[in-house]
């Protein structure tokens, strides 16, 4: 929930919190223009959802391998 709020308000910071610093720098450059803020926020929210999906898949694979 907190990461979603960060993705909307400070999109570039989201990339740093999920371990994607190069994309974070690119997003920051995009965000510096007011026109680029909306695409930056959309990109951050999308990447955050992909990050969460990847974590769930990894957890399911780990659970399957253990049990």
Secondary structure, DSSP 8 states (H G I E B T S, - for coil): -HHHHHHHH-HHHHHHHTT-HHHHHHHHHHHTSHHHHHHHHHHHHHHHHHHHHHHHHHHHHHHHHH-
